[in-house]
Amino acid sequence: MIKPKVGRMFLATCVGSFFILILYFQSNSRSLDQSAVASVLQGRRGHLDEACRSYIRKRRVLTPEDLRHLIVDDKHGLLYCYVPKVACTNWKRVLMVLTGDGRYRNPLAIPANEAHVPGRLRSLSEYSTTEINRRLRKYLKFIFVREPFERLVSAYRNKFTRNYNTAFHKRYGTKIIRRHRADPQAEALEKGNDVSFEEFVYYLVDPRTQKEEPFNEHWERVHSLCHPCLIHYDVVGKYETLEQDSRYLLKLAGADQEVQFPTSSKSTRTTGDMAAKFFDNISPFYQKKLYNLYRMDFLLFNYSTPAYLKLR
Ligand SMILES: *[C@@H]1O[C@H](CO)[C@@H](O)[C@H](O)[C@H]1NC(C)=O
């Protein structure tokens, strides 16, 4: 008898906060575009709920290990799940400004490598179960996602085609070349610095890869990094609309007077068809395998199957 009652009360609370939210948006009159963004985000949120219901069979309990990517801002009551290659450096910088006791003001003044130093920001996994649950219940949870293959190509270009990324070349490149290149040169085996996109794809879809260790976070699926069907993110921002979604979020968090999301000078976005070029010389067989690997990220975040793929 207790359960339904609690359920109804919970529902009442939800409906209540829903109305408060509507009032909040209506009273905020200068933000016509803010409310337009709100309705897009609400649609996205609804899509995620639907998709989780249709595609995820098994539900399981979260462990602290699952929460490593959630960054905590206790001052503003925020939880941000960072996804590499989706403006996460800038979001980490913004959170350093917000949590930093006035130490930083301008996010862009924080060197990029500084933003990734472990320990600068707190991860939800560091807290006790009680503290974790309290934050999951009360805080505004958000995530930013990106078209999965655009993100993947961006990770490939950044980690395998830049001379300075020697750590990735050594750690992953040498292994990829050893396994996936016929007749490799000694120098390539030693340096691992000339992995082709095709070889990278072979590595990703090779069942041995994930048996040995989890994917590196730069190419791990958002679904596995942030558990969007287990954690109810209030806001699902998109890289494709980064500026407006970020502005919306900071306003919602009441932090828009303290910090502005950095607008990038480089036009790194609108790269709509960058991925198409890279998939051109991947055979349909491997295109399909790769699509299956990233399928859940396409489905959960409402990205349509790229037209350039040859899936049949
Ligand atoms: C899903 O994507 C389609 C096509 O891009 C779009 O028209 C639609 O509004 C999106 N749905 C939601 C709920 O965001």
The ligand as a MOL file (V3000), in Angstrom:
LIG
                    3D

  0  0  0     0  0            999 V3000
M  V30 BEGIN CTAB
M  V30 COUNTS 14 14 0 0 0
M  V30 BEGIN ATOM
M  V30 1 C 15.2470 14.2000 -33.8840 0
M  V30 2 O 15.9290 14.5290 -35.0650 0
M  V30 3 C 15.0960 14.9020 -36.1280 0
M  V30 4 C 15.9380 15.0120 -37.3770 0
M  V30 5 O 17.1290 15.6610 -37.1640 0
M  V30 6 C 14.3840 16.1950 -35.7540 0
M  V30 7 O 13.5670 16.6270 -36.7990 0
M  V30 8 C 13.5790 15.9540 -34.4870 0
M  V30 9 O 12.9850 17.1460 -34.0650 0
M  V30 10 C 14.4460 15.4050 -33.4010 0
M  V30 11 N 13.6150 14.9850 -32.2930 0
M  V30 12 C 13.7830 15.4310 -31.0570 0
M  V30 13 C 12.8280 14.9230 -30.0720 0
M  V30 14 O 14.6700 16.1900 -30.7420 0
M  V30 END ATOM
M  V30 BEGIN BOND
M  V30 1 1 1 2
M  V30 2 1 1 10
M  V30 3 1 2 3
M  V30 4 1 3 4
M  V30 5 1 3 6
M  V30 6 1 4 5
M  V30 7 1 6 7
M  V30 8 1 6 8
M  V30 9 1 8 9
M  V30 10 1 8 10
M  V30 11 1 10 11
M  V30 12 1 11 12
M  V30 13 1 12 13
M  V30 14 2 12 14
M  V30 END BOND
M  V30 END CTAB
M  END
